[in-house]
Each structure stands twice: as structure tokens, then as C-alpha cells.
Amino acid sequence: MPIVKQTEFVGELDEFYLENNLSPFAFTSDRVAVLELLASQATISLESANLYLDLQRSETFLAEAQSLSHTGSFGWSVRSGEIYWSAETYNIFEHDRAAKPTLEMVLQRIHPDDRDLVHQTLDRASEARVDFDLEHRLLMPDGSVKHLHVSARVLTTSSGNLEFVGAVTDVTAAKQAEEKSRQDEHELRRITDAIPQVIVVLNPDGRTVYVNRVALEYTGLSIEEARAENFLDRVVHPEDIERFRVVRQDGLLKGVPFETEQRALGKDGKYRWFLIRYNPFCDEQGRLVRWYATGTDIEDRKVAELRLQNENVALREEIDGFSMFEEIVGSCEPMRQVLKQVAKVAPSHSTVLILGETGTGKELIARALHRRSNRAARAFVRVNCAAIPQSLIASELFGHEKGAFTGALQSRVGRFESADGGTLFLDEIGDLPMETQIALLRVLQEREFERVGSNHPISVDVRLIAATNRDLPAAVAAGTFRQDLFYRLNVVPIVVPPLRERAADIPLLVEYFVGRYAKAAGKKIRHIGKQTLEQLTAYDWPGNIRELQNVVERAVILSERDTFFVDESWLKRERAESRQPREGLSTLSDREVEMIEAALAECYGRTSGPSGAAAKLGIPRSTLESKIRRFGISKYGLKRQTA
């Protein structure tokens, strides 16, 4: 096509775009319209028109892509010095497009500190006829600085002239982000160095990246030594290293926060206990990029725990020596036989059934069994089956899931789970409802149970000790207690004698209780009258040791002298009342009256409040007051008189 005709065509094409509001990114419909125009003008062939439109479209795409990526293109003829810039290159250098770019123009904008580098790079590339790649800064007229990345490929023309074709990218934003990241990292290191804790930063695989100043000062190691593979072997106590590696490796694999305790070697050659907490750090895509480990010095706490443990051992030995057997005071023959049984059965895992009247100290026997077993370091969990409403006893023992029943707002762990590995003491086992007896039988047989509202079995390792003041064989005969459960519980029965059968122990018990309550009341009781001891020994004590304990406590509180004295009327009134049967009351009512009287006596007649008898029995205060009026019970520990 002649030059004139081509120019006329380009002008016509541009005018056509404007008149018809078309874009250089012409789609098929637009392209057809353009070609029809060209055909009607007959200025160029359709083949030439197609090629021209393709070229124009490619140039437009290229210009848009360069603008989006902040990357311009350039060409440089070394021999003629001629330089070509794309539109985006002009934008990057902020030069007027009317000005033809020259090498001098380029060098003037280069930051003074980078000009030598650019000169050397261009000279070396020109002489050796090789590609070049470099980064440098531009100093703009307003004083701002841009960072550029320049890449060029060498070309040799057919005439042997040397030319370079390349791309220039504005990387200012990336450089600023890198600088901010370095500043943030520097600031973070300053902060971590100021924190009075050991801080270690790890790669996802657990290799040390950074150790703060506190850690380096404590260990006396350099940062290079702290990053070495043998760092843990050098610092962690030999007795802790294997356990620490297992816990650490398991925690790193799971990718969730975890903690462990270990001893670490200081530069003074001494080990101290540290609590190490590991926390993972993930990027925006959720990928694990770092572990942050903080070490807290817990040496003082560990020393205190060890001291307390030693003191507890010494105190236990002292108590054992004073009370002859744990907290059980007594040396008469019936108690000696009981304690022999306890000593024999305690090391085993067998279920024990403790039988005896109310107030004989069945719980003390249960605690003695636990403390002398190999489960002594684990939990001893006590449940009074008679004090829990029947509708809640299953939830109390086995736990429940959220929504299992009205009021179950969240899941709860039951007593069996709490006692896992230890001992569960079920007091007043004879009061268990029949449906709970079935569930308990399953636990004894299969060592597993299900929470209320769940069908997922939970396995437990619990030693069961049960106690009751009821005649279980009679309850089995009456159909209120399962026979198979009775046989499961009655593996090793221990019968605790009532106080009237161990009268020889009463002086020793009185002396023990007087000493305890006098110390609590801040009084000095120097003498216990012989006549008083004779009165106490002669009394038959229907409430057993609990009744004796209450009488002694009352006497100590009311005492105004240094001689222990018991009002004889307390014993006579109770003795007279104890001989009168409660006619007209059912067995259940008798049991209720005994429980209420015992609770009132322990709470000194108080019914309300957290330390009142209602809270102790687990019933509303209004219900307790109603029962007190109905049964004619005294609030102050006096037995009800019946006609």
C-alpha cells in the first residue's frame, strides 16, 4: 500500500472508531463493521486490513499489560545510541513523551549512589556482547526514589550492529514491603529481647531460627550454637531429653499449641525447671510457617512442690504414728481386726463393700484403703448416693451430654471419669435407684459406661469401694436391690463395729477430739475428768463416732475452764430417746429422720445458706423446713420424741 493511502486509511479508521464509539479491542461484530468500511473505501485489501487490525489489537493488549504490571520495554542501539521506550517506560521515568530518550537522559535520573554500578554493567555487557540484569534506583525530580529491575538480551543485526532489547519493572512497592518487613522483624527482635522469658523461633520442622537475648544469656551460647542440631542435647537435662523429644515431636506433627516441662542447663552449670509453651503461626492461607516457643522459669514452683510433697509425707507419717492407722483412732481388738483386713486388701484392685451403722467411720476406712493402694497418687472421689435426687444420680455418676435433658446446657464429666485411675467411693449404696443399679453393674462387669444422652462407650480404670448401713441381703429379698449387683460389690466385705462394741477406744477418741477442737477454738483443755470419761464410756452411742464427735465439739465450745466436762443431761436425754421406737413411721421415714437430725447436728441447727443443713442434704430449704415440722424434729440436734 502506498504511504499516502496507508495514512489516509489509518485516519479513516480512527475517525470510524470515534464516530461509532468502538474500542481497539474490537470483537467479531465490530471487526466486521470495520472490514465492511474498508471494503467500501477500497483503500487496502481485506488481507492487509486483517493484519493491521491484529497488529493494532496486539499492541493495545501489550500496552495494557505493561501498565498493569508496571513493566516497560526498551530498545537500545549501541552504535547509533538510539533508544526506544514504550509508553509505560515513559511513565516509569516520568518523562515527557515528546522528548526522545537518550542514554544521558537515563543516566541523569539514576541515583548518584548507583550510577557507577549502571555504567560498569552497561560497559561490560557492550564489550562482552552479553545479556545483563541489574537493580538500581531512580532519583525523581520531586526527591522521591524509585527502585527498578532491568533485564536485557543482546541482539546482533545482520550488519553486525550491537543492540539490546529489554524490560524495565518498577519494583518500588516490593522494595518498600521488604524494608518494612525487615523493620518489623528488627522491632520484633527488640521486643522479644526485652521480654524476661526464653523465646525461641522455629521452622515448621522444628529447626531453630532465632533465639532471644534472655535465652542466650541463660545458656551462655552464641546464636550459631543455638541454631546447631545438637542444641537440645547440650541444654536439656539427660533425664528429661527422651520424654521432651517425644512430646515435642508429637506436638510439632499435630500443629496445635502444646506445652511441656523440662530442666535446662544454665551457663553456671546448674539446671532449672522451665515450662515451655509452643504456639504455631500460620500465614493467610493457613500454612504453618513458624513455631514460637516461650520458656518460663518455674524452678521456685518446683522447689515449693517438692518441699510440700516432702512435708506431706512427713505429716502423713506423723498422722499414722499418732492415729495408729491414717485418721482412724482406735486400738481395741475389733478395730485391730478391721485394720488388718484393710492392710491386706488395700494393695489389690478388688471391690470392697464396707458395712456398718451410721457414724462408724466407713468413709475413713475407704480413704485408708485408697491411701495404702497403688492408686494413692490419683483421685479419691466420694459420692453420697442418698444425698443426690434419684433423677440426677445417673448424670452425677456417668456424666451427660449437652441437651440430654432439660437444664443440660453443656456436657459434663461424671464421677467415674473424674476417678479414672483412682478410687470411687459410693457411700449409701443401698439408696441407688434400680435403673442406676443396672448401669453400675455394667461398669463393674465391662469397665465401660455411656454418658446420659450418648451412645459412645467410655472405658475407665476405677477401683470401686461401696458403703452402706442397710441390710443389703434383706433389700435383695425385698426386691429393692439387685442380687447380681450385690454379689459384684460384696467381693471383700469389711464390717466396721459400732462404738458400743469398742468402748475401750472411747477415752482415746475423746482425747483426740478434745485436742482437735480445742486447738480450733483457741482454748487449752488440760484435764479430762475421770467421771466424765466413765459417763461417756457407759453411754451406748446410737449415733456412734459422729455423735461422740458432736458431743465433744459442743462441750469444748461451751467450756469455760481448762477441764473437759460434758453435761450429763445431754447423754440421758439422748439415751431415753434412743430407746423409744418411732412407731407409725416407715423404714424410709426413719432413714429421712436420721439424715435430717445428723445434718442439723453438724450444722448447729442452721437450715439455710451454703453451710446449712438444706445445702448439705441437697434439698430446698422450704422442703427441709416442711419435713422438720412434719416429723417434729429439733433443729438443735435433739432426737425427736415419739409417743
Buried (B, 14 or more C-beta within 10 A) or exposed (E): BEEEEBEBBEEBBEEBBEEEEBEBEBEEEBBEBBBEBBEEBEBBEEEBBBEBBEEBBEEBEBBEEBBEEBBBBBBBBBEEEBBBBBBBBBBBBEBEEEEEBEEEBBEEBBBEEBBEBBEEBBEEBBEEEEEBEBBBBBBEEEEEEBBBBBBBEBBEEEEEEBBBEBBBBBBBEEBEEEEEEEEEEEEEBEEBBEEEBBBBBBEBEBEBEBBBBBBBEBBEBEEEBBBBEEBBEEBBBEEBBEEBBEBBEEBBEEEEEBBBBBBBBEEEEEBBBBBBBBEBEEEEEEEBEBBBBBBBBBBEEBEEEEEEEEEEEEEEEEEEEEBBBBBBBBEBEBBBEBBEBBEEBBEBEEBBBBBBBBBBBBBBBBBBBBBBBEBBEBBBBBBBBBBBEEEBBBBBBBBBBEEBEEEBEEBBEBBBBBBBEBBBBBBBBBBBBEEBBEBBBEBBEEEEBBBBBBEEEBEBEBBBBBBBBBEBEEBBEEEBBBEEBBEBBBBBEBBBBBBEBBBBBBBBBBBBBBBBBBEEEEBEBEEBEEEBBEBBBEBBBBBBBBBBBBBBBBBBEEBEEEEBBBBEEBBEBBBEBBEEEBEEBEEEBEBBBBBBBBBBBBBBEBBBEEEBBBBBBEBEBEEBBEBBEEBEBBBEBBBBEBE
